[in-house]
């Protein structure tokens, strides 16, 4: 299994991160806010844990969404 991680930056709005967590990772509002705050305060947050192919796909979707909206949101995966 692989963790999908979101990394903090000084430009991506918190609302965008919450939207990504809700739309891409299917998190409920409260959980999305909690993960976003972890990203903001700790510099890193776990968006979800998935099999390798799913994790890679979600990472790619997040990266493309961020590029489309011209935000530098960084998304990576790592082994659980």
Backbone as JSON Lines, residues from 0, in Angstrom:
{"i":0,"aa":"X","n":[0.84,-1.18,0.0],"ca":[0.0,0.0,0.0],"c":[0.89,1.25,0.0]}
{"i":1,"aa":"X","n":[0.32,2.34,-0.5],"ca":[1.07,3.58,-0.65],"c":[0.27,4.76,-0.09]}
{"i":2,"aa":"X","n":[0.98,5.64,0.62],"ca":[0.38,6.88,1.12],"c":[0.45,7.93,0.02]}
{"i":3,"aa":"X","n":[-0.64,8.66,-0.15],"ca":[-0.63,9.81,-1.04],"c":[-0.5,11.04,-0.14]}
{"i":4,"aa":"X","n":[0.54,11.82,-0.37],"ca":[0.87,12.95,0.49],"c":[0.67,14.28,-0.23]}
{"i":5,"aa":"X","n":[0.12,15.24,0.49],"ca":[0.02,16.61,0.0],"c":[1.03,17.44,0.78]}
{"i":6,"aa":"X","n":[1.75,18.31,0.07],"ca":[2.8,19.13,0.67],"c":[2.37,20.59,0.73]}
{"i":7,"aa":"X","n":[2.72,21.24,1.81],"ca":[2.37,22.65,1.98],"c":[3.21,23.54,1.07]}
{"i":8,"aa":"X","n":[2.61,24.64,0.64],"ca":[3.33,25.68,-0.07],"c":[2.7,27.01,0.33]}
{"i":9,"aa":"X","n":[3.29,28.09,-0.09],"ca":[2.81,29.42,0.31],"c":[1.79,30.02,-0.65]}
{"i":10,"aa":"X","n":[1.35,29.27,-1.66],"ca":[0.51,29.86,-2.69],"c":[-0.84,29.16,-2.91]}
{"i":11,"aa":"X","n":[-0.9,27.86,-2.71],"ca":[-2.15,27.14,-2.95],"c":[-3.16,27.47,-1.86]}
{"i":12,"aa":"X","n":[-4.34,27.96,-2.23],"ca":[-5.35,28.31,-1.22],"c":[-5.87,27.08,-0.46]}
{"i":13,"aa":"X","n":[-6.19,27.3,0.79],"ca":[-6.73,26.22,1.61],"c":[-8.01,25.65,1.01]}
{"i":14,"aa":"X","n":[-8.84,26.52,0.44],"ca":[-10.09,26.05,-0.18],"c":[-9.83,25.09,-1.33]}
{"i":15,"aa":"X","n":[-8.77,25.34,-2.09],"ca":[-8.43,24.45,-3.19],"c":[-8.0,23.08,-2.66]}
{"i":16,"aa":"X","n":[-7.21,23.07,-1.6],"ca":[-6.77,21.8,-1.01],"c":[-7.98,21.02,-0.5]}
{"i":17,"aa":"X","n":[-8.9,21.7,0.14],"ca":[-10.12,21.04,0.62],"c":[-10.91,20.47,-0.56]}
{"i":18,"aa":"X","n":[-11.03,21.23,-1.63],"ca":[-11.74,20.75,-2.82],"c":[-11.08,19.49,-3.38]}
{"i":19,"aa":"X","n":[-9.75,19.5,-3.45],"ca":[-9.01,18.33,-3.94],"c":[-9.3,17.12,-3.05]}
{"i":20,"aa":"X","n":[-9.25,17.32,-1.75],"ca":[-9.5,16.22,-0.82],"c":[-10.93,15.69,-0.95]}
{"i":21,"aa":"X","n":[-11.87,16.56,-1.19],"ca":[-13.27,16.15,-1.33],"c":[-13.51,15.47,-2.68]}
{"i":22,"aa":"X","n":[-13.01,16.07,-3.75],"ca":[-13.31,15.57,-5.1],"c":[-12.44,14.38,-5.51]}
{"i":23,"aa":"X","n":[-11.16,14.44,-5.24],"ca":[-10.25,13.39,-5.69],"c":[-10.2,12.23,-4.69]}
{"i":24,"aa":"X","n":[-10.2,12.56,-3.4],"ca":[-10.04,11.53,-2.37],"c":[-11.34,11.17,-1.67]}
{"i":25,"aa":"X","n":[-12.44,11.84,-2.05],"ca":[-13.78,11.54,-1.52],"c":[-13.88,11.65,-0.01]}
{"i":26,"aa":"X","n":[-13.2,12.66,0.55],"ca":[-13.25,12.89,2.0],"c":[-14.48,13.74,2.33]}
{"i":27,"aa":"X","n":[-15.04,13.5,3.5],"ca":[-16.12,14.36,4.01],"c":[-15.52,15.71,4.37]}
{"i":28,"aa":"X","n":[-16.35,16.74,4.45],"ca":[-15.89,18.11,4.71],"c":[-14.98,18.2,5.94]}
{"i":29,"aa":"X","n":[-15.42,17.65,7.06],"ca":[-14.64,17.76,8.31],"c":[-13.28,17.09,8.17]}
{"i":30,"aa":"X","n":[-13.26,15.91,7.59],"ca":[-11.99,15.2,7.41],"c":[-11.08,15.95,6.44]}
{"i":31,"aa":"X","n":[-11.66,16.51,5.39],"ca":[-10.86,17.29,4.43],"c":[-10.23,18.51,5.1]}
{"i":32,"aa":"X","n":[-10.98,19.17,5.95],"ca":[-10.45,20.33,6.67],"c":[-9.33,19.9,7.61]}
{"i":33,"aa":"X","n":[-9.51,18.79,8.3],"ca":[-8.48,18.3,9.23],"c":[-7.18,17.97,8.48]}
{"i":34,"aa":"X","n":[-7.3,17.32,7.34],"ca":[-6.11,16.98,6.55],"c":[-5.45,18.25,6.02]}
{"i":35,"aa":"X","n":[-6.26,19.19,5.53],"ca":[-5.72,20.46,5.04],"c":[-4.96,21.19,6.15]}
{"i":36,"aa":"X","n":[-5.5,21.19,7.37],"ca":[-4.82,21.85,8.48],"c":[-3.51,21.15,8.82]}
{"i":37,"aa":"X","n":[-3.48,19.83,8.71],"ca":[-2.22,19.09,8.93],"c":[-1.19,19.51,7.89]}
{"i":38,"aa":"X","n":[-1.62,19.63,6.64],"ca":[-0.72,20.07,5.57],"c":[-0.2,21.47,5.9]}
{"i":39,"aa":"X","n":[-1.1,22.34,6.3],"ca":[-0.74,23.73,6.58],"c":[0.2,23.86,7.79]}
{"i":40,"aa":"X","n":[-0.1,23.14,8.86],"ca":[0.67,23.28,10.11],"c":[1.94,22.44,10.14]}
{"i":41,"aa":"X","n":[1.88,21.24,9.57],"ca":[3.03,20.33,9.65],"c":[3.85,20.28,8.36]}
{"i":42,"aa":"X","n":[3.27,20.85,7.29],"ca":[3.98,20.84,6.02],"c":[3.66,19.64,5.15]}
{"i":43,"aa":"X","n":[2.88,18.71,5.69],"ca":[2.61,17.46,4.99],"c":[1.35,16.84,5.56]}
{"i":44,"aa":"X","n":[0.55,16.23,4.71],"ca":[-0.65,15.53,5.18],"c":[-0.93,14.33,4.32]}
{"i":45,"aa":"X","n":[-1.48,13.29,4.93],"ca":[-1.81,12.05,4.23],"c":[-3.24,12.17,3.7]}
{"i":46,"aa":"X","n":[-3.36,12.18,2.38],"ca":[-4.68,12.28,1.75],"c":[-5.38,10.93,1.71]}
{"i":47,"aa":"X","n":[-4.6,9.85,1.7],"ca":[-5.2,8.52,1.67],"c":[-4.13,7.46,1.48]}
{"i":48,"aa":"X","n":[-4.55,6.21,1.66],"ca":[-3.65,5.06,1.5],"c":[-4.32,4.11,0.5]}
{"i":49,"aa":"X","n":[-3.58,3.77,-0.55],"ca":[-4.16,3.03,-1.67],"c":[-3.14,2.04,-2.25]}
{"i":50,"aa":"X","n":[-3.64,1.09,-3.05],"ca":[-2.71,0.26,-3.83],"c":[-1.91,1.16,-4.79]}
{"i":51,"aa":"X","n":[-0.76,0.69,-5.21],"ca":[0.17,1.5,-5.99],"c":[-0.47,2.19,-7.19]}
{"i":52,"aa":"X","n":[-1.21,1.45,-8.0],"ca":[-1.79,2.02,-9.22],"c":[-2.79,3.13,-8.9]}
{"i":53,"aa":"X","n":[-3.59,2.93,-7.87],"ca":[-4.58,3.93,-7.47],"c":[-3.87,5.17,-6.93]}
{"i":54,"aa":"X","n":[-2.85,4.96,-6.11],"ca":[-2.09,6.08,-5.54],"c":[-1.45,6.91,-6.66]}
{"i":55,"aa":"X","n":[-0.86,6.25,-7.63],"ca":[-0.24,6.97,-8.75],"c":[-1.26,7.76,-9.54]}
{"i":56,"aa":"X","n":[-2.41,7.16,-9.77],"ca":[-3.47,7.85,-10.52],"c":[-3.94,9.09,-9.77]}
{"i":57,"aa":"X","n":[-4.17,8.95,-8.46],"ca":[-4.63,10.09,-7.67],"c":[-3.57,11.19,-7.64]}
{"i":58,"aa":"X","n":[-2.31,10.81,-7.52],"ca":[-1.22,11.78,-7.54],"c":[-1.23,12.54,-8.88]}
{"i":59,"aa":"X","n":[-1.4,11.83,-9.96],"ca":[-1.43,12.46,-11.29],"c":[-2.62,13.41,-11.41]}
{"i":60,"aa":"X","n":[-3.79,13.0,-10.94],"ca":[-4.99,13.84,-11.02],"c":[-4.79,15.13,-10.22]}
{"i":61,"aa":"X","n":[-4.24,15.01,-9.01],"ca":[-3.99,16.19,-8.18],"c":[-3.0,17.13,-8.88]}
{"i":62,"aa":"X","n":[-1.93,16.59,-9.42],"ca":[-0.92,17.39,-10.1],"c":[-1.52,18.13,-11.29]}
{"i":63,"aa":"X","n":[-2.34,17.45,-12.07],"ca":[-2.96,18.09,-13.23],"c":[-3.97,19.16,-12.82]}
{"i":64,"aa":"X","n":[-4.75,18.9,-11.77],"ca":[-5.69,19.9,-11.27],"c":[-4.94,21.16,-10.81]}
{"i":65,"aa":"X","n":[-3.86,20.94,-10.08],"ca":[-3.08,22.08,-9.59],"c":[-2.5,22.88,-10.77]}
{"i":66,"aa":"X","n":[-1.98,22.19,-11.77],"ca":[-1.44,22.88,-12.94],"c":[-2.53,23.67,-13.66]}
{"i":67,"aa":"X","n":[-3.69,23.07,-13.81],"ca":[-4.81,23.72,-14.49],"c":[-5.19,25.02,-13.79]}
{"i":68,"aa":"X","n":[-5.14,25.0,-12.45],"ca":[-5.5,26.19,-11.67],"c":[-4.28,27.07,-11.35]}
{"i":69,"aa":"X","n":[-3.13,26.69,-11.89],"ca":[-1.87,27.44,-11.72],"c":[-1.44,27.55,-10.25]}
{"i":70,"aa":"X","n":[-1.58,26.42,-9.53],"ca":[-1.12,26.34,-8.15],"c":[0.06,25.37,-8.09]}
{"i":71,"aa":"X","n":[1.0,25.6,-7.19],"ca":[2.17,24.72,-7.08],"c":[1.98,23.53,-6.13]}
{"i":72,"aa":"X","n":[0.73,23.15,-5.84],"ca":[0.48,22.06,-4.9],"c":[1.26,20.82,-5.31]}
{"i":73,"aa":"X","n":[2.04,20.31,-4.38],"ca":[2.86,19.12,-4.63],"c":[2.19,17.91,-4.01]}
{"i":74,"aa":"X","n":[2.12,16.84,-4.77],"ca":[1.53,15.58,-4.31],"c":[2.51,14.47,-4.63]}
{"i":75,"aa":"X","n":[2.82,13.65,-3.62],"ca":[3.74,12.53,-3.81],"c":[3.14,11.27,-3.22]}
{"i":76,"aa":"X","n":[3.79,10.15,-3.51],"ca":[3.4,8.88,-2.87],"c":[4.62,8.28,-2.21]}
{"i":77,"aa":"X","n":[4.36,7.48,-1.16],"ca":[5.43,6.74,-0.51],"c":[4.87,5.42,0.0]}
{"i":78,"aa":"X","n":[5.74,4.47,0.16],"ca":[5.34,3.15,0.64],"c":[4.82,3.27,2.06]}
{"i":79,"aa":"X","n":[3.7,2.62,2.34],"ca":[3.08,2.62,3.68],"c":[3.97,1.87,4.65]}
